Every structure is written in C-alpha cells, then in structure tokens.
Amino acid sequence: GGMKFVDPVWQRALIDVAKKRNIPVIFDEATSGLHRLGVASCRELLQSDPDVACYGKSLTGLSPLGVTLASKEVFDAFSGDNPSDALLHR
C-alpha cells in the first residue's frame, strides 16, 4: 500500500520527451498536491507547466471537491460552436 515515489529527475526527463513529441502532460495531484509532498505542486517540484492538472482531496481535506485546470491549447481543443468538438458537459 501507500504511494510509490518516482525520481523527479526521471520524471523531468519524461516530461521533456513528451513535450518534444507534443504529448499532453498531466499532473494528477488529487492526493499529492498543495504541499503534501513538501512543495506546492508537481509544477514547482519539476519546474514544468503541465497541459492538465487535477487537484482534489487536498483542496478541502477529503471533502468531495475537485478541480481540473487546463492550458489554453487543451481548452481550445474542446471548445467551439460544433458540439462534436466539445466534451458535451452541459
């Protein structure tokens, strides 16, 4: 049980490869964000901006509230007047 930690140097190298290949980078910080690992977020630890970041339990102390943040490029990919371009969450 528990969390399995990955070497931040390896994570940063993986991020660099993903960005070079235009692969979206996602930081899932539902249980690790907002100072739970000693820094505010993976963004701070890895010195990299993700395309998508998810925060959850750390926002409210285990209450059912979460937020997903996206870069403008990701947001724009799912917005538009054509419903087939959107996630259809209305």
C-alpha positions in Angstrom: 0.0 0.0 0.0 0.9 3.7 0.1 2.4 5.9 -2.5 5.3 4.8 -4.8 7.6 7.8 -5.4 9.4 8.2 -8.7 12.7 10.0 -9.1 12.0 13.7 -10.1 15.0 13.7 -12.4 13.4 10.8 -14.3 10.0 12.5 -14.3 11.5 15.7 -15.7 13.2 13.7 -18.5 9.9 12.0 -19.3 8.2 15.5 -19.4 10.8 16.8 -21.8 10.3 13.8 -24.2 6.5 14.2 -24.0 6.7 17.9 -24.8 9.1 17.4 -27.7 6.6 14.9 -29.2 3.5 17.1 -28.5 2.2 14.5 -26.0 0.0 16.2 -23.3 1.5 16.2 -19.8 -1.0 15.6 -17.0 -0.2 16.1 -13.3 -2.7 14.2 -11.2 -2.3 15.8 -7.8 -5.6 14.6 -6.2 -3.7 13.2 -3.2 -0.2 14.7 -3.6 -0.7 18.4 -4.4 -0.8 21.6 -2.3 2.2 20.9 0.0 1.6 17.2 0.7 5.0 16.4 -0.8 6.8 19.4 0.7 6.2 21.7 -2.3 3.1 23.4 -3.5 2.7 21.2 -6.6 4.5 19.0 -9.1 4.8 22.1 -11.2 7.1 23.6 -8.6 9.0 20.4 -8.0 9.5 19.6 -11.6 9.8 23.2 -12.9 7.4 22.4 -15.7 3.9 23.5 -16.6 1.5 20.6 -17.3 -1.1 20.7 -20.0 -3.7 19.4 -17.5 -3.5 19.4 -13.7 -6.1 17.7 -11.4 -6.5 18.6 -7.7 -8.9 17.0 -5.3 -8.7 16.0 -1.7 -6.0 18.5 -0.8 -8.4 21.4 -1.6 -10.8 20.7 1.2 -9.4 18.0 3.5 -11.0 14.9 1.9 -14.4 16.5 1.0 -15.7 15.6 -2.4 -14.5 18.6 -4.3 -12.0 18.7 -7.2 -10.8 20.9 -9.9 -9.1 20.3 -13.3 -7.0 23.0 -14.8 -6.1 23.0 -18.5 -3.7 25.0 -20.7 -5.3 27.3 -23.3 -4.3 24.8 -26.0 -6.1 22.0 -24.3 -9.2 24.1 -23.5 -9.4 25.4 -27.1 -9.3 21.8 -28.4 -12.6 21.1 -26.6 -14.4 24.4 -27.2 -16.2 25.7 -30.2 -19.7 26.0 -31.8 -19.7 22.5 -33.1 -20.9 20.1 -30.4 -18.7 17.3 -31.8 -15.7 19.5 -30.7 -16.8 19.7 -27.1 -16.9 17.3 -24.2 -20.7 18.0 -24.1 -20.7 18.7 -20.3 -23.7 21.0 -20.0 
